[in-house]
């Protein structure tokens, strides 16, 4: 008689990847990052949100110069000029991440602040890059997308996480965040900004978590925050939930001034 040991439930890949195994997959995206972050003593993060499409200044300038040299179509050149203009935000995010990292390394280990991004390109890359260039460790919360978001080259393997569920990724963005900094971006950035504001407004985030919105002109052209208060769909005091910054120095001063290590989630 042949004897064989049947696979246990948690050994069955077909079950874990099934609809019935969804709860286990969700729980894994809560427990595994917690275990890894705890082991690496990453307690506090400075979270950077922003567009994955922005480029560093050198790349944007080279692209524009190449298009002009080749007498490319005017719409291509116009788009490249916008890319070069927007590259200031990449460089500002890179500089700010470096400032935060250098300052944080002077703090006691239990109060140290680690730059955290979504791990992709654009502003996410700039944040990880600035932190890495400043000699710090940097967290990346990547997400699986149909067009496959690949971790940028400035992430670190042991601090890079690959999520399937957006809501679990968002949980980890906020759960250990001591400050959230929102650079110009599209639908995803808008979603992250508004959810962060909602969690703060409704008191679901009990800790002190300042929100810095970077690029006042850009964001006021996208969202008319003042009209929301004027039309009484938010309270005037809700405008105090965030702070506009236009320079890395101002954003850094805000982080240092408002940072709190009080407990609360």
Secondary structure as GFF3:
##gff-version 3
##sequence-region A 1 265
A	DSSP	three_ten_helix	9	11	.	.	.	ID=ss1
A	DSSP	alpha_helix	13	16	.	.	.	ID=ss2
A	DSSP	three_ten_helix	19	21	.	.	.	ID=ss3
A	DSSP	alpha_helix	22	39	.	.	.	ID=ss4
A	DSSP	beta_strand	44	49	.	.	.	ID=ss5
A	DSSP	alpha_helix	57	69	.	.	.	ID=ss6
A	DSSP	alpha_helix	74	104	.	.	.	ID=ss7
A	DSSP	three_ten_helix	109	111	.	.	.	ID=ss8
A	DSSP	beta_strand	113	117	.	.	.	ID=ss9
A	DSSP	alpha_helix	123	133	.	.	.	ID=ss10
A	DSSP	beta_strand	138	143	.	.	.	ID=ss11
A	DSSP	three_ten_helix	157	159	.	.	.	ID=ss12
A	DSSP	beta_strand	160	163	.	.	.	ID=ss13
A	DSSP	alpha_helix	166	175	.	.	.	ID=ss14
A	DSSP	beta_strand	177	182	.	.	.	ID=ss15
A	DSSP	alpha_helix	187	201	.	.	.	ID=ss16
A	DSSP	beta_strand	210	214	.	.	.	ID=ss17
A	DSSP	alpha_helix	216	222	.	.	.	ID=ss18
A	DSSP	alpha_helix	225	230	.	.	.	ID=ss19
A	DSSP	three_ten_helix	236	241	.	.	.	ID=ss20
A	DSSP	beta_strand	242	245	.	.	.	ID=ss21
A	DSSP	alpha_helix	248	258	.	.	.	ID=ss22
###
